[in-house]
C-alpha cells in the first residue's frame, strides 16, 4: 500500500473475436484508492487480424474500474508506428467495456495509412 492506495502490477492476456480478432499480451498497473475507486493503465502487443488484415500492433490503454463489481471502462489506441505485416500504418482509438476476467465489448475507429 502506498498512502492507503493498493497498487497491482500484472501481466495480461486478452483474446478477442470479431472485426478485431486475436490476442493482446501485455502488462498493466491497477490502483485501488483509499476511497474505493479503481484506475488502470497499460500497454501490450496485439497479434491477429483487424478488418481482414493480419499482423501485430502495440496498444496503449487507460481507464477506470469498480473494485467491487469488476466493471471496467477503458480508452485504448493503437501505438503509432508499431504495426507490422498488413497492420503497418494502422491507426485507431476505441473503448473497451466489460467485467474483469469475465468478458466485454469493444468499439474502435480504425484507419490504414501507407
Buried (B, 14 or more C-beta within 10 A) or exposed (E): EEEEEEEEEEEEEBEBEEEBBBEBBBEBEBBBEEEEEBBBEBBBBBBBBBBEBBBBBBBBBBBEBBBEEEBBBBEBBBBEEBBBEBBBBBBBEBBBEBEBEEEBEBEBEBEBEE
